Amino acid sequence: MTSPQWDSLSSHAIGAAGVLYFLALLCHLAEWAALAGTRSQAVRRELVTPDGSAAAGGVTWVDGEAARDEKREFRREFSARLGILLTVLAVLVHLAALVSRGMAADPHRVPWGNMYEFTMSGTFVVAAAYVLLYRRLTLAWMAPLVLTFVLVVLMVGGIWLYEPVAPLTEALNSYWLVIHVVSAILATGAFTLGGMASAVYLVKRRVGSREVKGFWGGWLSRVPELPVLDRVAYRIHAFAFPVWTFAVLITGPIWAHQAWSSYWNWDPKEVWAFITWVVYAGYLHARATAGWKGRNAAILALVGVATLWFNFIGINYFSSTSQHSYALPATSHVAGKAAL
């Protein structure tokens, strides 16, 4: 295949992945809507008898309701299975888009030459990590959040960040780039999932024991209890932190020395990467020594993910001195500029 054909394949594949992610999101929304209906019916049967008086205890079945609930439960399970199947297919097509993007360059390269490509890679890791941890950490409740995030970021990347395929700049043409960026992307995806878990923890804690009806009531009824949410967030962050440390404090300086003859340049992106490292180090240290759990830990985790994504997006738009700038077409291929 020629480079234009690879480029066309990448564009079509990322579009197809977006459609599959959207269909998966619709399936999960249908799943939670069906769950909300079943839940409201069960509550009504528990509270009211056929003659309209308050039930003394147990559940009073109304003719036809059991059959309707069985059909609703069947639709819910079907939507859930179809949703995860579509998500897996979307991840595979997403991977094909990444590979073909790298093959479209001449010479072939890793697909991390600009912000658009890093956006493609980052969203792929978030979705792939969700699929891999789906059963291990019981993350079915996270589906609407993950799919919405991936869709929004892919749309932003495709509309505002897209750049044609081009050869890597000299600073990027290094095998240390591959090691550095792979670890940075893995940590970014994991930190994003951990941030989602922390945000849901705060929402569920705020709602408390109050009755929430409709879709959100059905969704929150599937969200794990607060201690479980807190533990899931901690486990994800505990995995991501050493990977981020490897990317920021080991491979990053080595690559910087190879590209610019200096291990540390106090570049804005380097500084913010270090700030992110400090926040997450504080998060893990506070949990291990001061016993920080629950609300305080979740807030600190959200501060960390905010610094992470500001480092990814904000620095590229608001800094005119960073050697890592690559957001705008006018600066993406200037000599000496790097992608990450």
C-alpha positions as CSV (number, residue, x, y, z in Angstrom):
1,M,0.0,0.0,0.0
2,T,1.1,3.6,-0.7
3,S,1.4,6.3,1.9
4,P,-1.9,8.0,0.8
5,Q,-3.7,4.7,1.0
6,W,-2.4,4.1,4.5
7,D,-3.5,7.7,5.4
8,S,-6.9,7.1,4.0
9,L,-7.2,3.8,5.9
10,S,-6.3,5.6,9.1
11,S,-8.9,8.3,8.6
12,H,-11.6,5.8,7.7
13,A,-10.7,3.5,10.6
14,I,-10.8,6.3,13.2
15,G,-14.1,7.4,11.9
16,A,-15.4,3.8,12.1
17,A,-14.0,3.5,15.7
18,G,-15.9,6.6,16.6
19,V,-19.2,5.2,15.2
20,L,-18.6,1.9,17.1
21,Y,-17.9,3.8,20.4
22,F,-21.1,5.8,19.9
23,L,-23.2,2.7,19.3
24,A,-21.6,1.1,22.4
25,L,-22.6,4.2,24.4
26,L,-26.2,4.0,23.1
27,C,-26.3,0.3,24.2
28,H,-25.1,1.1,27.7
29,L,-27.5,4.0,28.0
30,A,-30.3,1.6,27.0
31,E,-28.9,-0.8,29.6
32,W,-29.1,1.7,32.4
33,A,-32.5,3.0,31.3
34,A,-33.9,-0.5,31.5
35,L,-32.3,-1.0,34.9
36,A,-33.9,2.2,36.1
37,G,-37.3,1.0,35.0
38,T,-36.9,-2.4,36.7
39,R,-35.7,-0.7,39.9
40,S,-38.7,1.7,40.0
41,Q,-41.1,-1.2,39.4
42,A,-39.6,-3.2,42.3
43,V,-39.8,-0.2,44.6
44,R,-43.5,0.3,43.7
45,R,-44.4,-3.3,44.4
46,E,-42.6,-3.2,47.7
47,L,-44.6,-0.2,48.8
48,V,-48.1,-0.8,47.4
49,T,-50.5,-3.8,47.5
50,P,-53.1,-4.4,44.7
51,D,-55.9,-2.7,46.8
52,G,-53.7,0.4,47.2
53,S,-52.9,0.0,50.9
54,A,-49.3,0.0,52.2
55,A,-47.6,-3.4,52.0
56,A,-46.8,-4.9,55.4
57,G,-43.7,-6.6,54.1
58,G,-42.3,-8.5,51.2
59,V,-43.2,-7.9,47.5
60,T,-46.7,-8.1,46.1
61,W,-46.7,-9.2,42.5
62,V,-49.2,-7.6,40.1
63,D,-50.4,-9.6,37.1
64,G,-48.1,-9.2,34.2
65,E,-45.4,-7.3,36.0
66,A,-43.2,-10.3,36.5
67,A,-43.2,-11.1,32.8
68,R,-42.5,-7.5,31.9
69,D,-39.6,-7.4,34.3
70,E,-38.2,-10.6,32.8
71,K,-38.3,-9.0,29.3
72,R,-36.8,-5.8,30.6
73,E,-34.0,-7.8,32.3
74,F,-33.4,-9.7,29.1
75,R,-33.1,-6.4,27.2
76,R,-30.8,-5.0,29.8
77,E,-28.4,-8.0,29.7
78,F,-28.5,-8.0,25.9
79,S,-27.7,-4.3,25.7
80,A,-24.9,-4.7,28.2
81,R,-23.3,-7.6,26.3
82,L,-23.7,-5.8,22.9
83,G,-22.2,-2.7,24.4
84,I,-19.0,-4.4,25.6
85,L,-18.8,-6.3,22.3
86,L,-19.0,-3.0,20.3
87,T,-16.4,-1.5,22.6
88,V,-14.0,-4.3,22.0
89,L,-14.5,-4.0,18.3
90,A,-14.0,-0.2,18.5
91,V,-10.7,-0.7,20.3
92,L,-9.5,-3.1,17.6
93,V,-10.5,-0.7,14.9
94,H,-8.9,2.2,16.9
95,L,-5.6,0.2,17.0
96,A,-5.8,-0.3,13.2
97,A,-6.2,3.5,12.8
98,L,-3.0,4.0,14.9
99,V,-1.0,1.5,13.0
100,S,-2.0,2.7,9.6
101,R,-1.3,6.3,10.7
102,G,2.3,5.3,11.4
103,M,2.6,3.4,8.2
104,A,1.3,6.4,6.2
105,A,4.5,8.3,7.0
106,D,7.6,8.0,4.8
107,P,9.6,6.5,6.3
108,H,7.3,4.6,8.6
109,R,7.3,5.8,12.2
110,V,5.5,5.6,15.5
111,P,2.2,7.6,15.4
112,W,3.2,10.2,18.0
113,G,4.5,13.0,15.9
114,N,1.9,15.7,16.8
115,M,-0.9,16.4,19.2
116,Y,-3.6,14.8,17.0
117,E,-1.7,11.5,17.0
118,F,-1.1,11.7,20.7
119,T,-4.9,12.3,21.2
120,M,-5.6,9.1,19.1
121,S,-3.1,7.2,21.2
122,G,-4.3,8.5,24.6
123,T,-7.9,7.7,23.9
124,F,-6.9,4.2,22.7
125,V,-5.1,3.5,26.0
126,V,-8.1,4.7,28.0
127,A,-10.5,2.5,26.1
128,A,-8.1,-0.5,26.0
129,A,-7.4,-0.2,29.7
130,Y,-11.1,-0.2,30.4
131,V,-11.7,-3.3,28.3
132,L,-8.7,-5.2,30.0
133,L,-9.9,-4.2,33.5
134,Y,-13.6,-4.7,32.8
135,R,-13.9,-8.0,34.6
136,R,-10.9,-7.8,36.9
137,L,-12.2,-4.6,38.7
138,T,-15.9,-5.0,37.7
139,L,-15.9,-1.7,35.7
140,A,-19.3,-2.2,33.9
141,W,-20.6,0.9,35.7
142,M,-17.8,3.0,34.2
143,A,-18.9,2.4,30.6
144,P,-20.9,5.7,30.0
145,L,-18.0,7.8,31.4
146,V,-15.2,6.1,29.4
147,L,-17.1,6.1,26.1
148,T,-18.3,9.7,26.5
149,F,-14.7,10.8,27.3
150,V,-13.2,8.9,24.3
151,L,-15.8,10.2,21.9
152,V,-15.4,13.8,23.0
153,V,-11.6,13.7,22.9
154,L,-11.6,12.0,19.5
155,M,-14.0,14.7,18.1
156,V,-11.9,17.5,19.5
157,G,-8.8,15.8,17.9
158,G,-10.4,15.3,14.6
159,I,-12.0,18.8,14.3
160,W,-9.4,21.1,15.8
161,L,-6.1,19.1,16.1
162,Y,-5.8,17.2,12.9
163,E,-2.6,17.6,10.9
164,P,-1.4,15.8,7.8
165,V,1.1,13.0,8.1
166,A,4.7,14.3,8.1
167,P,8.1,12.9,8.9
168,L,9.3,13.1,12.5
169,T,11.5,16.1,13.4
170,E,15.1,15.4,14.3
171,A,14.4,15.6,18.0
172,L,11.7,13.0,17.7
173,N,13.7,10.5,15.7
174,S,14.9,8.5,18.6
175,Y,14.1,5.1,20.0
176,W,14.0,6.8,23.4
177,L,10.9,8.6,22.1
178,V,9.2,5.2,21.8
179,I,10.1,4.2,25.3
180,H,9.2,7.6,26.8
181,V,5.9,8.1,25.0
182,V,4.7,4.5,25.5
183,S,5.1,4.9,29.3
184,A,3.6,8.4,29.3
185,I,0.6,7.2,27.3
186,L,0.0,4.2,29.5
187,A,0.2,6.4,32.7
188,T,-2.1,9.0,31.2
189,G,-4.8,6.4,30.3
190,A,-4.6,4.8,33.8
191,F,-4.6,8.2,35.6
192,T,-7.7,9.2,33.6
193,L,-9.5,6.0,34.6
194,G,-8.5,6.6,38.2
195,G,-9.7,10.1,38.0
196,M,-13.1,8.9,36.7
197,A,-13.4,6.5,39.7
198,S,-12.5,9.4,42.1
199,A,-15.1,11.7,40.5
200,V,-17.8,9.0,40.8
201,Y,-16.8,8.5,44.4
202,L,-17.5,12.2,45.2
203,V,-20.8,12.1,43.3
204,K,-22.0,9.0,45.1
205,R,-20.8,10.4,48.5
206,R,-22.7,13.6,47.8
207,V,-25.9,11.8,46.9
208,G,-25.6,9.6,49.9
209,S,-28.8,7.8,50.9
210,R,-31.1,10.1,49.0
211,E,-33.3,8.4,46.5
212,V,-32.3,9.2,42.9
213,K,-34.9,8.2,40.3
214,G,-34.7,7.6,36.5
215,F,-31.6,6.9,34.6
216,W,-29.2,8.2,37.2
217,G,-30.9,6.2,39.9
218,G,-30.4,3.1,37.8
219,W,-26.8,3.9,37.1
220,L,-25.9,4.8,40.6
221,S,-27.5,1.6,41.9
222,R,-24.8,-0.3,39.9
223,V,-21.9,1.8,41.1
224,P,-20.0,0.0,43.8
225,E,-20.1,1.0,47.4
226,L,-17.9,3.9,48.5
227,P,-15.1,1.7,50.0
228,V,-14.9,-0.3,46.8
229,L,-14.8,2.8,44.7
230,D,-12.1,4.2,46.8
231,R,-10.1,1.0,46.5
232,V,-10.5,0.8,42.8
233,A,-9.2,4.4,42.4
234,Y,-6.3,3.7,44.6
235,R,-5.3,0.5,42.7
236,I,-5.4,2.2,39.4
237,H,-3.3,5.2,40.6
238,A,-0.8,2.8,42.3
239,F,-0.2,1.2,38.9
240,A,0.0,4.4,37.0
241,F,2.4,6.3,39.3
242,P,5.6,4.2,38.8
243,V,4.9,4.2,35.0
244,W,4.6,8.0,35.1
245,T,7.8,8.1,37.2
246,F,9.6,6.0,34.6
247,A,8.4,8.3,31.8
248,V,9.0,11.7,33.5
249,L,12.1,11.1,35.6
250,I,14.0,8.5,33.7
251,T,13.3,8.2,30.0
252,G,12.3,11.8,29.6
253,P,15.6,13.3,30.8
254,I,17.6,10.7,28.8
255,W,15.7,11.6,25.6
256,A,16.1,15.3,26.4
257,H,19.8,14.9,26.7
258,Q,20.0,13.1,23.4
259,A,17.8,15.7,21.7
260,W,19.0,19.0,23.3
261,S,22.2,18.0,25.2
262,S,20.7,18.6,28.6
263,Y,18.8,16.3,30.9
264,W,16.6,19.1,32.3
265,N,15.8,22.4,30.7
266,W,13.0,23.7,32.9
267,D,10.8,23.6,29.9
268,P,7.1,24.4,30.8
269,K,6.0,20.9,29.9
270,E,8.8,19.4,31.9
271,V,7.8,21.5,34.9
272,W,4.1,20.6,34.7
273,A,5.0,16.9,34.2
274,F,7.0,17.2,37.5
275,I,4.1,19.0,39.2
276,T,1.8,16.1,38.2
277,W,4.3,13.7,39.6
278,V,4.4,15.6,42.9
279,V,0.6,15.7,43.2
280,Y,0.3,11.9,42.6
281,A,3.3,11.2,44.9
282,G,1.5,13.2,47.6
283,Y,-1.7,11.3,46.9
284,L,0.0,7.9,47.4
285,H,2.1,9.1,50.3
286,A,-0.9,10.5,52.2
287,R,-2.8,7.3,51.8
288,A,0.1,5.2,53.0
289,T,1.2,7.3,55.9
290,A,-1.6,9.7,57.0
291,G,-4.4,7.3,56.2
292,W,-6.0,9.6,53.7
293,K,-9.0,7.9,52.2
294,G,-12.3,8.8,50.7
295,R,-13.2,12.4,50.0
296,N,-9.7,14.0,50.6
297,A,-8.0,11.4,48.5
298,A,-10.5,11.7,45.7
299,I,-10.1,15.5,45.6
300,L,-6.3,15.2,45.4
301,A,-6.7,12.6,42.6
302,L,-8.8,15.1,40.6
303,V,-6.2,17.8,41.1
304,G,-3.7,15.4,39.7
305,V,-5.7,14.5,36.6
306,A,-6.3,18.3,36.1
307,T,-2.6,19.0,36.1
308,L,-2.1,16.0,33.8
309,W,-4.4,17.2,31.1
310,F,-3.4,20.8,31.4
311,N,0.2,19.6,30.7
312,F,-1.1,17.7,27.7
313,I,-3.4,20.5,26.2
314,G,-2.8,23.8,28.0
315,I,1.0,24.0,27.6
316,N,0.7,23.5,23.9
317,Y,-1.7,26.4,23.5
318,F,-0.6,28.8,26.1
319,S,3.2,28.5,26.1
320,S,5.2,30.1,23.4
321,T,8.6,29.0,24.8
322,S,8.1,25.3,25.2
323,Q,10.4,23.0,23.2
324,H,7.5,20.5,23.3
325,S,4.9,22.7,21.5
326,Y,3.1,20.9,18.7
327,A,-0.6,21.9,19.0
328,L,-0.9,24.3,16.1
329,P,0.0,23.6,12.4
330,A,2.3,26.7,12.4
331,T,4.5,25.3,15.1
332,S,4.1,21.5,14.7
333,H,7.1,21.0,12.4
334,V,9.5,23.7,13.4
335,A,13.0,22.3,13.9
336,G,13.9,21.6,17.5
337,K,10.2,21.2,18.5
338,A,9.1,17.9,20.0
339,A,5.8,16.2,20.1
340,L,5.8,15.4,23.8
